[in-house]
């Protein structure tokens, strides 16, 4: 069965996010002045061919821990759904 | 009221995603061989101080169109929730 994992990898709360700060400045220059905070991370879509939902979730977590996220500076969250 | 917009900006389906292809190769090297496709985009968290949900959604869409997404090559989706 085909499953799709939607993964978000974001900088941890304590970590400075200069890219986010730059975008906040850009928004202010566009006239959007009521933005309190911007944080920027990565969104990853993983398409997998596995037997069931549990296997898909396990594989997504493994991929996050081993390759997609730097756990020192980033957190990951994901959802898995059948394609 | 405080609202949070969770925005995903992804390369369009027709557009090659070399970063995704590189990650797919990395996953195969890690022993995950049943991944059919990987696509990588950006995840942006926008914290806004606006009156209501409709205003928050309007502002998030404006930010996506004007700054966050390159509409020639990228698509955006977002959800808005009260903080």
Backbone of each chain as ProteinMPNN parsed JSONL, in Angstrom:
{"seq_chain_A": "XXXXXXXXXXXXXXXXXXXXXXXXXXXXXXXXXXXXXXXXXXXXXXXXXXXXXXXXXXXXXXXXXXXXXXXXXXXXXXXXXXX", "coords_chain_A": {"N_chain_A": [[0.836, -1.212, 0.0], [0.332, 2.274, -0.606], [1.677, 4.993, 1.141], [1.656, 8.353, 2.398], [3.858, 10.512, 3.964], [3.763, 13.49, 5.706], [6.052, 15.716, 6.604], [7.318, 17.981, 8.988], [10.106, 19.92, 9.626], [11.493, 21.863, 12.008], [13.313, 24.713, 13.321], [14.437, 24.53, 16.697], [12.714, 26.003, 19.513], [14.402, 27.538, 21.156], [16.421, 28.224, 19.526], [17.921, 30.694, 17.521], [16.43, 32.134, 14.615], [17.443, 33.3, 11.901], [16.615, 33.466, 9.237], [13.855, 33.508, 9.455], [13.589, 35.936, 10.838], [14.456, 37.693, 8.87], [12.44, 37.358, 6.958], [10.304, 38.378, 8.415], [10.969, 41.053, 8.54], [10.789, 41.599, 5.811], [8.026, 41.251, 5.457], [7.061, 43.345, 7.003], [7.995, 45.475, 5.48], [6.314, 45.152, 3.348], [4.024, 46.096, 4.36], [2.657, 44.601, 6.192], [2.164, 44.699, 9.396], [1.452, 43.535, 11.753], [2.596, 41.131, 12.451], [3.882, 38.888, 14.7], [5.814, 36.939, 15.003], [7.996, 34.932, 13.006], [8.851, 31.802, 11.835], [10.998, 29.596, 10.11], [11.177, 26.538, 8.48], [11.638, 23.228, 7.154], [9.548, 21.501, 4.849], [8.671, 18.238, 4.173], [7.713, 15.811, 1.873], [7.055, 12.472, 1.86], [6.833, 9.643, -0.052], [5.785, 6.412, 0.342], [6.052, 2.872, -0.097], [4.61, 0.648, 1.685], [3.479, -1.906, 4.078], [1.523, -1.274, 6.061], [-0.085, 1.302, 8.105], [1.313, 1.571, 10.561], [3.879, 0.645, 9.953], [4.578, 2.558, 8.086], [4.668, 4.854, 9.67], [6.742, 4.228, 11.392], [8.876, 4.091, 9.6], [8.942, 6.733, 8.662], [9.641, 8.108, 11.007], [12.165, 7.029, 11.473], [13.532, 7.955, 9.193], [13.446, 10.714, 9.71], [14.975, 10.889, 12.074], [17.462, 9.902, 11.31], [18.271, 11.213, 8.994], [16.755, 13.485, 8.032], [16.289, 15.481, 9.975], [18.257, 17.574, 12.073], [18.843, 16.776, 15.144], [19.94, 18.156, 17.241], [19.485, 20.841, 16.822], [16.988, 21.018, 15.685], [13.449, 20.252, 15.569], [11.144, 17.618, 14.788], [7.951, 16.94, 13.284], [5.344, 14.782, 12.196], [2.741, 13.591, 9.966], [1.016, 10.697, 8.857], [-0.606, 9.392, 6.044], [-2.792, 7.302, 4.071], [-2.098, 7.064, 0.59]], "CA_chain_A": [[0.0, 0.0, 0.0], [1.092, 3.522, -0.684], [1.405, 5.968, 2.194], [2.369, 9.62, 2.27], [4.192, 11.176, 5.22], [3.992, 14.942, 5.617], [6.995, 15.95, 7.694], [7.805, 19.346, 9.213], [11.331, 20.026, 10.423], [11.568, 23.277, 12.392], [14.339, 25.033, 14.321], [13.906, 24.502, 18.064], [12.261, 27.298, 20.029], [15.487, 28.304, 21.775], [17.417, 28.525, 18.498], [17.674, 31.871, 16.684], [16.059, 31.8, 13.246], [17.697, 34.534, 11.139], [15.801, 33.466, 8.021], [12.533, 33.97, 9.886], [13.682, 37.37, 11.157], [14.55, 38.406, 7.595], [11.111, 37.349, 6.345], [9.469, 39.282, 9.199], [11.322, 42.389, 8.05], [10.204, 41.712, 4.481], [6.577, 41.433, 5.612], [6.841, 44.721, 7.483], [8.199, 46.358, 4.321], [5.134, 45.003, 2.491], [2.89, 46.733, 5.017], [2.041, 43.702, 7.187], [2.887, 45.117, 10.592], [0.976, 42.865, 12.964], [3.186, 39.801, 12.573], [4.657, 38.866, 15.939], [6.955, 36.04, 14.884], [8.059, 34.064, 11.829], [9.9, 30.781, 11.896], [11.045, 28.9, 8.832], [11.808, 25.235, 8.478], [11.452, 22.485, 5.919], [8.416, 20.583, 4.742], [9.103, 17.127, 3.339], [6.679, 14.837, 1.538], [7.693, 11.177, 1.624], [5.87, 8.673, -0.568], [6.348, 5.1, 0.669], [5.299, 1.662, -0.432], [4.748, -0.259, 2.83], [2.328, -2.764, 4.319], [0.444, -0.682, 6.85], [0.125, 2.619, 8.702], [2.333, 1.507, 11.611], [5.183, 0.538, 9.284], [4.841, 3.855, 7.46], [5.049, 5.8, 10.727], [8.063, 3.841, 11.86], [9.852, 4.467, 8.583], [9.045, 8.201, 8.641], [10.392, 8.512, 12.199], [13.554, 6.63, 11.229], [14.093, 8.894, 8.216], [13.633, 12.005, 10.387], [16.054, 10.818, 13.053], [18.75, 9.556, 10.723], [18.69, 12.024, 7.849], [16.044, 14.723, 7.679], [16.373, 16.506, 11.014], [19.408, 17.654, 12.963], [18.104, 16.791, 16.42], [20.547, 19.128, 18.157], [18.938, 22.184, 16.59], [15.679, 20.993, 15.037], [12.422, 19.296, 15.975], [10.318, 17.197, 13.655], [6.626, 16.374, 13.495], [4.83, 14.281, 10.918], [1.498, 12.83, 9.898], [1.053, 9.706, 7.781], [-1.936, 9.046, 5.539], [-2.762, 6.481, 2.861], [-2.104, 7.907, -0.627]], "C_chain_A": [[0.859, 1.246, 0.0], [0.671, 4.47, 0.449], [2.202, 7.242, 1.922], [2.602, 10.194, 3.669], [4.436, 12.646, 4.949], [4.804, 15.331, 6.836], [7.337, 17.438, 7.777], [9.046, 19.285, 10.077], [11.544, 21.509, 10.723], [12.717, 23.514, 13.366], [13.71, 25.03, 15.716], [13.627, 25.908, 18.573], [13.413, 28.162, 20.536], [16.499, 28.786, 20.733], [17.002, 29.771, 17.714], [17.347, 31.431, 15.263], [16.224, 33.048, 12.374], [16.879, 34.627, 9.862], [14.389, 33.984, 8.332], [12.535, 35.457, 10.177], [13.722, 38.195, 9.877], [13.185, 38.479, 6.915], [10.168, 38.295, 7.091], [9.71, 40.728, 8.759], [10.696, 42.624, 6.675], [8.705, 41.945, 4.54], [6.268, 42.849, 6.08], [6.996, 45.714, 6.33], [7.033, 46.279, 3.347], [3.897, 45.617, 3.139], [2.17, 45.839, 6.012], [2.769, 43.914, 8.505], [2.472, 44.374, 11.853], [1.462, 41.411, 13.065], [4.119, 39.796, 13.77], [5.902, 37.999, 15.808], [6.85, 35.235, 13.594], [9.16, 33.051, 12.073], [9.832, 29.945, 10.629], [11.792, 27.591, 8.968], [11.573, 24.553, 7.146], [10.182, 21.641, 5.991], [8.798, 19.489, 3.749], [7.941, 16.165, 3.123], [7.365, 13.545, 1.132], [6.627, 10.209, 1.136], [6.48, 7.287, -0.39], [5.427, 3.982, 0.235], [5.509, 0.673, 0.703], [3.428, -0.967, 3.112], [1.184, -2.061, 5.037], [0.877, 0.645, 7.478], [1.267, 2.606, 9.722], [3.735, 1.446, 10.998], [5.561, 1.864, 8.655], [5.314, 4.857, 8.508], [6.445, 5.502, 11.25], [9.141, 4.298, 10.878], [10.042, 5.983, 8.522], [9.881, 8.683, 9.829], [11.876, 8.195, 12.029], [14.228, 7.612, 10.271], [14.369, 10.25, 8.861], [14.865, 11.961, 11.274], [17.418, 10.641, 12.398], [19.214, 10.53, 9.653], [18.056, 13.408, 7.79], [16.204, 15.833, 8.692], [17.709, 16.425, 11.737], [18.854, 17.848, 14.371], [18.72, 17.708, 17.471], [19.844, 20.476, 18.041], [17.507, 22.183, 16.067], [14.748, 19.968, 15.687], [11.668, 18.849, 14.731], [8.947, 16.744, 14.137], [6.183, 15.81, 12.154], [3.461, 13.655, 11.079], [1.618, 11.879, 8.713], [-0.375, 9.393, 7.354], [-1.796, 8.143, 4.311], [-2.843, 7.384, 1.636], [-3.377, 7.666, -1.425]], "O_chain_A": [[1.967, 1.264, 0.537], [-0.514, 4.71, 0.679], [3.268, 7.214, 1.305], [1.666, 10.343, 4.455], [5.22, 13.005, 4.07], [4.312, 15.284, 7.963], [7.611, 18.076, 6.761], [9.039, 18.667, 11.141], [11.75, 22.311, 9.813], [13.063, 22.628, 14.147], [12.577, 25.479, 15.889], [14.231, 26.878, 18.116], [13.399, 29.381, 20.363], [17.331, 29.647, 21.018], [15.851, 29.884, 17.292], [17.923, 30.465, 14.762], [15.257, 33.771, 12.136], [16.491, 35.718, 9.443], [13.816, 34.777, 7.585], [11.598, 36.167, 9.81], [13.108, 39.259, 9.794], [12.81, 39.515, 6.367], [9.325, 38.942, 6.47], [8.773, 41.516, 8.625], [10.148, 43.691, 6.401], [8.166, 42.739, 3.769], [5.32, 43.474, 5.604], [6.23, 46.671, 6.215], [6.783, 47.226, 2.601], [2.832, 45.651, 2.523], [1.181, 46.256, 6.615], [3.858, 43.378, 8.714], [3.076, 44.561, 12.91], [0.813, 40.573, 13.691], [5.042, 40.608, 13.847], [6.928, 38.283, 16.426], [5.754, 34.898, 13.147], [10.269, 33.408, 12.471], [8.75, 29.625, 10.138], [12.899, 27.543, 9.504], [11.339, 25.211, 6.132], [9.802, 21.141, 7.05], [9.199, 19.777, 2.622], [7.272, 15.758, 4.073], [8.153, 13.515, 0.186], [5.632, 9.976, 1.824], [7.563, 7.012, -0.906], [4.205, 4.123, 0.202], [6.489, -0.072, 0.692], [2.404, -0.684, 2.49], [0.019, -2.226, 4.674], [2.037, 1.049, 7.393], [2.092, 3.519, 9.746], [4.657, 2.114, 11.466], [6.727, 2.258, 8.682], [6.249, 5.619, 8.265], [7.229, 6.412, 11.518], [10.181, 4.821, 11.277], [11.161, 6.465, 8.351], [10.73, 9.562, 9.677], [12.736, 8.995, 12.397], [15.355, 8.047, 10.508], [15.4, 10.869, 8.595], [15.698, 12.867, 11.243], [18.416, 11.174, 12.882], [20.415, 10.666, 9.42], [18.742, 14.395, 7.527], [16.252, 17.006, 8.322], [18.228, 15.336, 11.983], [18.447, 18.949, 14.742], [18.086, 18.002, 18.485], [19.634, 21.165, 19.039], [16.874, 23.237, 16.009], [15.184, 18.973, 16.266], [11.561, 19.588, 13.752], [8.798, 16.233, 15.247], [6.594, 16.298, 11.101], [3.069, 13.244, 12.17], [2.236, 12.204, 7.7], [-1.246, 9.157, 8.191], [-0.797, 8.213, 3.596], [-3.582, 8.369, 1.644], [-3.572, 8.276, -2.477]]}, "seq_chain_B": "XXXXXXXXXXXXXXXXXXXXXXXXXXXXXXXXXXXXXXXXXXXXXXXXXXXXXXXXXXXXXXXXXXXXXXXXXXXXXXXXXXX", "coords_chain_B": {"N_chain_B": [[-6.513, 39.411, 18.917], [-4.509, 36.441, 18.976], [-3.213, 34.644, 16.268], [-2.092, 31.68, 14.59], [-0.501, 30.864, 11.63], [0.094, 28.063, 9.703], [2.154, 27.381, 7.202], [2.771, 25.785, 4.11], [5.115, 25.661, 1.577], [5.624, 24.391, -1.506], [7.52, 22.845, -4.185], [6.088, 22.916, -7.457], [4.24, 20.187, -8.955], [5.137, 19.575, -11.562], [7.662, 20.486, -11.597], [11.103, 19.773, -11.425], [12.724, 18.385, -8.554], [15.568, 18.566, -7.269], [16.741, 18.517, -4.734], [15.016, 16.897, -3.299], [15.406, 14.529, -4.722], [18.052, 14.004, -4.042], [17.813, 13.522, -1.309], [16.274, 11.226, -1.405], [18.094, 9.418, -2.455], [19.897, 9.435, -0.317], [18.289, 8.246, 1.643], [18.013, 5.698, 0.563], [20.632, 4.847, 0.771], [20.712, 4.594, 3.491], [19.304, 2.352, 3.843], [16.592, 2.4, 3.515], [14.478, 1.38, 1.282], [12.024, 1.403, 0.09], [10.964, 3.856, -0.616], [9.126, 5.905, -2.687], [8.981, 8.499, -3.641], [10.313, 11.732, -2.943], [9.727, 14.972, -1.868], [10.77, 18.288, -1.314], [10.112, 21.174, 0.485], [9.328, 24.377, 1.925], [8.471, 25.066, 5.327], [6.526, 27.335, 7.048], [5.949, 29.205, 9.916], [3.705, 31.522, 10.995], [3.093, 34.051, 13.21], [0.444, 35.96, 14.185], [-1.148, 39.051, 15.115], [-4.267, 39.64, 15.009], [-7.76, 40.578, 14.323], [-9.71, 38.556, 13.795], [-10.399, 35.176, 12.589], [-10.874, 35.243, 9.793], [-9.535, 37.548, 8.966], [-6.957, 36.801, 9.615], [-6.545, 34.664, 7.853], [-6.695, 35.989, 5.417], [-4.471, 37.648, 5.595], [-2.389, 35.779, 5.755], [-2.591, 34.576, 3.223], [-1.995, 36.762, 1.601], [0.662, 37.256, 2.383], [1.86, 34.885, 1.466], [1.464, 35.11, -1.312], [2.823, 37.455, -1.96], [5.379, 37.341, -0.911], [6.319, 34.866, 0.266], [6.032, 32.609, -1.401], [7.136, 31.592, -4.627], [5.223, 31.922, -7.215], [5.42, 30.994, -9.787], [6.905, 28.673, -9.749], [6.219, 27.37, -7.442], [3.776, 26.046, -5.112], [1.422, 27.012, -2.594], [0.043, 26.09, 0.596], [-2.064, 26.572, 3.424], [-2.959, 26.535, 6.938], [-4.92, 28.104, 9.414], [-4.96, 28.826, 12.845], [-6.264, 29.685, 16.101], [-3.956, 30.991, 18.478]], "CA_chain_B": [[-6.332, 37.975, 19.152], [-3.326, 35.885, 18.343], [-3.446, 33.493, 15.393], [-0.891, 31.092, 14.007], [-0.674, 30.262, 10.307], [1.089, 27.044, 9.338], [2.203, 27.491, 5.739], [3.682, 24.91, 3.362], [5.431, 26.093, 0.208], [6.23, 23.214, -2.141], [7.708, 22.946, -5.639], [4.959, 22.361, -8.21], [4.396, 18.784, -9.366], [5.845, 19.451, -12.835], [9.016, 21.019, -11.445], [12.099, 18.862, -10.86], [13.127, 18.73, -7.198], [16.86, 17.879, -7.089], [16.97, 18.318, -3.302], [14.247, 15.706, -2.953], [16.075, 13.36, -5.313], [19.263, 13.755, -3.247], [17.392, 12.916, -0.045], [15.828, 9.865, -1.715], [19.34, 8.652, -2.548], [20.392, 9.298, 1.052], [17.452, 7.261, 2.335], [18.37, 4.376, 0.036], [21.921, 4.501, 1.386], [20.435, 4.233, 4.884], [18.611, 1.077, 3.853], [15.15, 2.568, 3.286], [14.431, 1.21, -0.168], [10.659, 1.442, -0.436], [10.486, 5.226, -0.789], [8.845, 6.104, -4.102], [9.227, 9.884, -4.031], [10.544, 12.702, -1.87], [9.744, 16.37, -2.318], [11.159, 19.144, -0.198], [9.76, 22.583, 0.381], [9.511, 25.13, 3.166], [7.357, 25.192, 6.265], [6.644, 28.651, 7.676], [4.991, 29.481, 10.983], [3.482, 32.966, 11.075], [2.292, 34.402, 14.382], [-0.142, 37.265, 13.874], [-2.062, 39.68, 16.07], [-5.359, 40.224, 14.215], [-9.059, 40.571, 14.996], [-10.472, 37.313, 13.682], [-9.891, 34.119, 11.72], [-10.927, 35.652, 8.386], [-8.445, 38.503, 8.754], [-5.709, 36.035, 9.685], [-6.408, 33.906, 6.606], [-6.415, 36.952, 4.349], [-3.093, 38.102, 5.748], [-1.501, 34.667, 5.409], [-2.623, 34.425, 1.764], [-1.262, 37.912, 1.058], [2.093, 37.024, 2.635], [2.297, 33.818, 0.563], [1.484, 35.569, -2.701], [3.72, 38.579, -2.186], [6.749, 37.175, -0.421], [6.807, 33.558, 0.713], [6.057, 31.615, -2.478], [7.333, 31.99, -6.017], [4.054, 31.231, -7.78], [5.782, 30.372, -11.066], [7.476, 27.346, -9.522], [5.816, 26.797, -6.156], [2.4, 26.136, -4.622], [1.355, 27.132, -1.138], [-1.18, 25.745, 1.327], [-1.897, 26.95, 4.828], [-4.071, 26.452, 7.877], [-4.827, 29.145, 10.443], [-5.64, 28.46, 14.082], [-5.996, 30.604, 17.203], [-2.785, 30.573, 19.259]], "C_chain_B": [[-5.134, 37.443, 18.381], [-3.694, 34.664, 17.492], [-2.11, 32.983, 14.879], [-1.244, 30.476, 12.661], [0.462, 29.276, 10.076], [1.075, 26.937, 7.826], [3.184, 26.482, 5.155], [3.874, 25.481, 1.97], [6.204, 24.965, -0.448], [6.466, 23.463, -3.627], [6.52, 22.309, -6.356], [5.287, 20.968, -8.736], [5.273, 18.633, -10.609], [7.317, 19.833, -12.709], [9.936, 19.95, -10.837], [12.49, 19.329, -9.466], [14.441, 18.0, -6.875], [17.173, 17.615, -5.617], [16.235, 17.061, -2.822], [14.908, 14.444, -3.488], [17.317, 12.994, -4.505], [18.897, 13.066, -1.934], [16.936, 11.48, -0.273], [17.036, 8.927, -1.806], [19.912, 8.402, -1.155], [19.611, 8.26, 1.828], [17.786, 5.852, 1.865], [19.684, 3.914, 0.641], [21.76, 4.108, 2.851], [19.677, 2.914, 4.979], [17.107, 1.173, 3.692], [14.918, 2.531, 1.781], [13.033, 1.31, -0.76], [10.079, 2.855, -0.511], [10.331, 5.5, -2.278], [9.157, 7.526, -4.541], [9.459, 10.733, -2.788], [10.48, 14.09, -2.489], [9.975, 17.252, -1.106], [10.776, 20.582, -0.475], [10.008, 23.271, 1.707], [8.252, 25.079, 4.018], [7.546, 26.481, 7.037], [5.55, 28.808, 8.724], [4.903, 30.986, 11.169], [2.6, 33.235, 12.288], [1.768, 35.817, 14.176], [-1.063, 37.738, 14.978], [-3.154, 40.365, 15.262], [-6.697, 39.987, 14.907], [-9.747, 39.212, 14.958], [-9.841, 36.369, 12.664], [-9.833, 34.558, 10.26], [-9.784, 36.61, 8.066], [-7.1, 37.782, 8.742], [-5.48, 35.272, 8.384], [-6.052, 34.819, 5.439], [-4.95, 37.372, 4.395], [-2.099, 37.004, 5.373], [-1.44, 34.49, 3.892], [-1.832, 35.546, 1.097], [0.247, 37.699, 1.199], [2.636, 35.962, 1.681], [2.477, 34.357, -0.845], [2.576, 36.6, -2.954], [5.165, 38.278, -1.827], [7.193, 35.719, -0.286], [6.929, 32.54, -0.409], [6.373, 32.282, -3.812], [6.292, 31.228, -6.836], [4.32, 30.621, -9.154], [6.205, 28.916, -10.841], [6.946, 26.645, -8.277], [4.318, 26.957, -5.911], [2.43, 26.338, -3.118], [0.017, 26.629, -0.62], [-0.969, 26.232, 2.743], [-3.144, 26.647, 5.638], [-3.834, 27.526, 8.93], [-5.59, 28.673, 11.671], [-5.352, 29.517, 15.145], [-4.823, 30.084, 18.025], [-3.195, 30.211, 20.685]], "O_chain_B": [[-4.794, 37.921, 17.299], [-4.401, 33.766, 17.951], [-1.139, 33.729, 14.75], [-2.167, 29.668, 12.56], [1.637, 29.61, 10.232], [0.104, 26.461, 7.236], [4.302, 26.341, 5.651], [2.902, 25.754, 1.265], [7.301, 24.617, -0.012], [5.712, 24.2, -4.262], [6.005, 21.281, -5.916], [6.451, 20.618, -8.935], [6.056, 17.689, -10.71], [8.12, 19.544, -13.595], [9.579, 19.304, -9.852], [12.58, 20.531, -9.216], [14.417, 16.928, -6.271], [17.797, 16.607, -5.286], [16.77, 16.272, -2.043], [14.966, 13.421, -2.805], [17.605, 11.814, -4.303], [19.583, 12.141, -1.498], [17.178, 10.611, 0.564], [17.008, 7.803, -1.306], [20.357, 7.296, -0.848], [20.188, 7.481, 2.586], [17.838, 4.92, 2.668], [19.842, 2.742, 0.983], [22.584, 3.369, 3.39], [19.436, 2.415, 6.078], [16.412, 0.158, 3.726], [15.134, 3.525, 1.086], [12.874, 1.304, -1.98], [8.862, 3.037, -0.475], [11.283, 5.35, -3.045], [9.553, 7.746, -5.685], [8.882, 10.487, -1.728], [11.11, 14.349, -3.515], [9.451, 17.002, -0.021], [11.078, 21.132, -1.534], [10.806, 22.802, 2.52], [7.131, 25.052, 3.511], [8.606, 26.706, 7.621], [4.373, 28.573, 8.45], [5.9, 31.646, 11.462], [1.49, 32.71, 12.384], [2.545, 36.758, 14.013], [-1.677, 36.939, 15.684], [-3.008, 41.522, 14.869], [-6.776, 39.302, 15.927], [-10.301, 38.763, 15.961], [-8.883, 36.718, 11.974], [-8.856, 34.279, 9.566], [-9.144, 36.496, 7.021], [-6.215, 38.115, 7.954], [-4.363, 35.234, 7.869], [-5.228, 34.479, 4.591], [-4.278, 37.442, 3.366], [-1.079, 37.279, 4.741], [-0.363, 34.277, 3.335], [-1.09, 35.31, 0.144], [1.009, 37.93, 0.26], [3.736, 36.108, 1.147], [3.492, 34.108, -1.496], [3.183, 36.622, -4.024], [6.081, 38.89, -2.376], [8.307, 35.371, -0.675], [7.824, 31.696, -0.384], [5.929, 33.397, -4.083], [6.456, 30.041, -7.116], [3.524, 29.813, -9.633], [5.895, 28.04, -11.648], [7.197, 25.456, -8.08], [3.681, 27.874, -6.429], [3.356, 25.888, -2.444], [-1.006, 26.724, -1.299], [0.164, 26.302, 3.22], [-4.242, 26.521, 5.096], [-2.694, 27.82, 9.29], [-6.716, 28.185, 11.568], [-4.312, 30.174, 15.098], [-4.703, 28.879, 18.247], [-2.348, 29.836, 21.495]]}, "name": "protein", "num_of_chains": 2, "seq": "XXXXXXXXXXXXXXXXXXXXXXXXXXXXXXXXXXXXXXXXXXXXXXXXXXXXXXXXXXXXXXXXXXXXXXXXXXXXXXXXXXXXXXXXXXXXXXXXXXXXXXXXXXXXXXXXXXXXXXXXXXXXXXXXXXXXXXXXXXXXXXXXXXXXXXXXXXXXXXXXXXXXXX"}
